Every structure is written in structure tokens, then in C-alpha cells.
Amino acid sequence: MVTEISLLGFQNLNNFKILIFSLILLIHILTIFENALAIVLVTLSQHLHSPMFFFLQQLSLSDLLGSMLIVPILLKTVINEGAKISLIGCIAQLYIFGVTEALQCFLLTVMSYDRYLAICNPLCYSSIMNHTFCVKLIIMSWLLALSLTPVTVITAATQEFCNQNTINHFFCDYFPLLELSCSNTSLAWILIITVSFPVILIPFMLITGSYICIAHEILKITSNIGRQKAFSTCSSHLAVVSIFYGSLIVTYVVPKKNQSQTIGKLLSLLYTVVTPFINPMIYSLRSTDMIKALGNIIQ
């Protein structure tokens, strides 16, 4: 029986190996710095204790955990042209990764609802988005992520792995791991697609609906400068959401058994490396309140 998994990562990098390793390492360091900074600023700055920044703090925590889980093994596969991990470690990585990604899906949904209330129903915002309700939303997001992820991970963990132990990927992802199984994986495929609906598709539809309502309200703004600023903010948010959910949907909702493994790995880079890197820049650090809080702490 298989007890150790070999990760191939990206093969045949040749002369680009050091360059790619350095680039990913730089992005990883910046990702840790950005997200840790956002968490610290919201914790220390009294005027950032609002629902929006409370949700952003949780999003940064999710990004930080996911990045620190995946990128080190990615760097190892790049520099060594492969890496080894125990089967138990592989399953554990799959579970923690699933929790962080599911949590991010729910948090982005909560954040879009927060923005919807603030822009489309500002008179009721303070009464609805009180501290107790915000805490309940965060706890619910964590509980859903922690409870839905085991459904698929346990199915993968109970597969029989007989002969093959090589995954053509840079981390223990769900479908590449299933390809090693010598037992029937039909139930596992059905389960991941079923779980994808409440975790990926429904949040994506809710976010899209929220931003459509927000865009409708923005069009009512008479000031051209105010309208442009609002559209700039919303378009940047939608761009990040589209990259994140688009790559997840292609990978987990409409997976193809004959899909190119290289394309699969490149898509995985979007939600494991790129999104945690750009999230704090788009959502947190470009905020004038965040910049002011940073200036106050430096002073």
C-alpha cells in the first residue's frame, strides 16, 4: 500500500528554475507581509473596528493560512524538481487547504452583502450590521468551511492506493490524488461536484447579484467623480472575485478527466498564489482608512 506521495510540480524548467523560484518566493514573502499587516492594523487601530474591516481581517487570515500551507511545498517542487510527502500529510494538507478555500468563498459572500447593505440600504446598515451579527456571520462561515470540507476529504482518504504514488501537481489536490486510486472513484467525483454548489456556485451567484444591485445604485450618483471612484472600486473587486471563482469553477465544478495537467496546475496557481497576493492590495491596503492607520502606528 502507498504510504508516501511524490509531487512532480513543474517539470523541465531548466534555466528558468532559479528565476521562477525567486519570483514565487518574492510573491510569498510579500503575501505574508501584506496579510499580516492587514491583520495587525485592524487589531490595533480603533477606527478600523467596523464590519467591513472585521471581514477583511478574516479574509487576510484565510489567505495567510492558505499561502503558508501551499507555497513552501511549491517552492520545494520547483527547486528540487519534485517533492515527497507522506500520505497522511497529503490528506491533512488537502483538508486544511479545503477549509481555507471554502472559508474564503463564504467570506467574499459576506463582504459583498456588507457592501450591498452599505450602498443600497444605508439607513438600515448600522442596525443590521451590528457587532453581534458580524460575529455570527464569521462563526457561520468557519463552521460551514469546517463541516463541508470533511465530506470530500474523507472520501479521498478512504480510497485504496495500491501501486502508483506520483502526482503531477505541486500540492495534494483532490482530483490528482483520486487519479492514484485503484478503487472506484465515481462517488468521490459526484461528492466534490455536489459540495461545489453550496461552497462555490451559490456564493458566486450571490456575489454577482449583490454587485449588480450595487452597480444599479452607483448609476444614480450624479457626481461623475463619485461615480468613477465607485465603479473603479467595484470593478477591481469583481476582477479579483472573477479570477478566484473562475479558476475554482473550472477546476472543481466542471472538471474534465482529459484536461491538460499543465492547465490544471496553472489554474491552481491563480487561487493558491495569485489571489492571496492581490487580495490585500485590492481590498485592504488601498483603503485610505488603512493607510491612515498605518501612518498613525508608524508615528
N, C-alpha and C positions, 0 to 999 in steps of 0.2 A: 504494500500500500504506500501511496505517496505521502511523505512527511515534510518535504521541502519543495518550495516553488521557485523556479528560475524565471526572472523577469528579463526579457531581451531589451526592452527600451527602444531607443532609436539606433538602428544599425547602420554601418557604413558611413559614419560621419567624417572619417578620415581627417583631413587637415582642419575641418571646421569644429572638431570636438572641443578644443580649448575655448574657442570663441563662443560657442553655444553654451558651454558650461559657465563661462564668465557672465554671459548675458542673463541666464536663468538665475545664477547666484545673486547678481545685482538686483534683479527684479524681486527675488525672495527677501533680500535684506531690506529693500525699500517697502515691501509689503508688510513686513513685521513692524518696521518703524512707523509707517502711516497708521496702521490699525491700532498699534499700541498707543500712539499719540492721541488718536481719537478717543480711545477708552479712558485714558488718563485725563484729558481735557474735560470730558463730560463728567467724570467723577469729581474733579477738583473745582470746577467753575460753577458757582451757584446759579448764574443766569442761564446756564445750559441745561438746567434741570426741568426741561419741558418734554412733552410726549415725543416730539419728533427726534430730539437728540437722545432720548432714552432708547428709542428703537434703533437709532444709528449706532449706539454703543453696543447693542446686542448683535447687530449685523457685523460690526468690526470684530467682535469676539468670535463669531461663526467663521468669518474669513481667516482670522488668525489661526484658529484650530485646524481648519482645513488645509491651509498653506503649510503649516508646520508638520502636518501628517504626511502630505503627498510629496512636496518639493524635495526634501532630503533624499528620499529613495529615487526620485527622478534624477537628481544630480549624480547619485551613485551609479545609476544605469548609464548616464552619459559618459562619465569619466572612465568607468571600468568596462563599458560596452556590455552591461548586464549587471544583475544583482540577484542575490538569493535571499529568500525569506521563508520562515517555517510556515507550514500550512495553518497552524493556529494563529500565527502572527498575521497571515494573509486574511483570514476570516475576521480577526479583530480590526484590521485596517479597513476592510470592507464595511464593517458595521459603523465605526466612528465616522468614516467618510460619508456614509449614507445619512447619518444623523445630521452632520453639518450642512450637507446639501439640502436635505428636506427642511431643516430649520431656516435656511436662507430663503427657500421658496415661500414659507409661511411669513417670515419677517418682511419680505418685499411686498407681500399682500397686505399685511397690517400697515406698512408705511404708506402704501397707495391709498388705503382707506382713511388714514390720518390726513393726508394731503387733500383728499376729496372733501372731508368734513371742513377742513380749514378754509378751503376756497369756495366750495359750493354751498356750505351751510355754516357760515362763520358765527352766527348768533347762538347756535346750539353747541358750538365746538367745545367751549370750556366746561359745560355741564356734562357732555358725553365723555370727552377725553380727560376724565379726572385721573388722579394717580392710581386709584384702586382698579379702575377699568384697564389702564395701561399694563399694570402688573398682571392682571388676569389674562390679557392678550399674550403677554410674553410667556407666562406659565403654560397656557394652552398650546402655544407654538412649540415649546420644548417637549411637552407631553406627547403631542402628535408625532413629532420627529422621532422621539424615543420609542414610541409604541408601534408606528407603522414600519420602521426600518427592519426590526427583527423578523417580520413576516417573510421577507425575501432572503435575508441573510441566513436564517435557519434552514431554509430550503436549499440554499447553496452549500451550507456546511454539512448537510446530511447526504450529499451526493457521494457516490463512490468514485475515488480517484485511483485508478489501477496502474497504468503504465506511464502515460505522459505527465510531465511536470513542468513544461515550459510554456510560459505565457508571453505572447508577442505584444507586450504592453509595458508601460513604465510604473504601473501600480496594480494592485489586486482589484480590478474592476469586475463587475458582475458577469457580463457575457463572456469575456475572455476566460474567466475561471470556469464557467459552465462548459466551455469547449473542451476542457480537460476531462470532464466526467465520462465514465464508461457506463453510467446508468441512464435511465430515461429522464430527459430534462424538459419534457413538454409542460409539466405542471409549473416548473420554475419559470419558463418563458411566459406562461399565462399569468402567473402571480405578479411578475415585475411590471407587465403591461397594465394589469388591473390596479396595482398600487400607484402607478404613474398618474392615474386620473385624479385622485384626491391630492396628490403631492405636487404634480407639475401642471396638468392641464387646467384644472379648476382654478388654482391660484392665478395662472396666466390669463384666463378669461376674466377673472375679477379685476385684475390689474388693468387689463385693456379697457374694460368698461369704466373703471374709475378715471382713467386718463382721457377717455372720450368725453365724459362729463366735465372734467377739468378744462379741456380744450374748448368746450362749448361756453364755459364761463369766461375764459380768457378772451374769447372773441368779443365779449361785451365790454371789455375795457376800452375806454375812449382814448386814453393816452397811448400814443404809438410807442414811446419808450417803455412804458409799463408792460404793454402787450408783448414787445420784442423780448424783454427780460424774462417774462413768464414763459414764453414759448421756448426760449433758449434753455431755461432750467428743465422744463418738461421734456424737451427733445433729447437732452443729454441723459435724463433718467430713463427714457424709453429706449435709447440706444443701448445702455447697459443691460436693461431688462431683456431686450431682444437678443443680445449676444448670449446671455446666460440661459434663458429659457429655450432659445432656438437650438443651441448645442445640446441641451438636455433632451428636448423633444426628439431630435434626430437620433440621439444615442439610445434612449430608453423607451420612447413611446412607439416609434416606427423603426425599430432595428431590423436590419437585413442580415441574414446569415452569410450572404456573399459580399457584404460591404467591405471595401478595402480597409485593411488593418491600419494602413498609414493614415487614411482619412479619419478613422476612428480615434487614433492617437492624437491627431491634430485637433479634432473636436474636443477631446478631453482636456487639452491644454487650455482651451478657452475658459472652461469653468473651474479648472484647478489652479491655473497660474494667472491668466489674464484678468478674470473677474475680481479675485481678491486684491489685485494690484490697483485696478482702476476704481473700484467701489468707493474707497475713502476719498479719492480725489474728486469724484463726481458728486457724492452725497454729502461728505463731511467737510473736508479741508478747504473747499472753495467757498464755504459759508462765511459771511462777514462776522457772524457771531463767534464762529470757531477761531477765526484769525484774531479777533479782539481778545478772546480768552487766552490764546497763546501769547499775545503781546503782554497781557496783564501778568501772566505767570513768569515770563522772562524778566519783566521789570521787578 
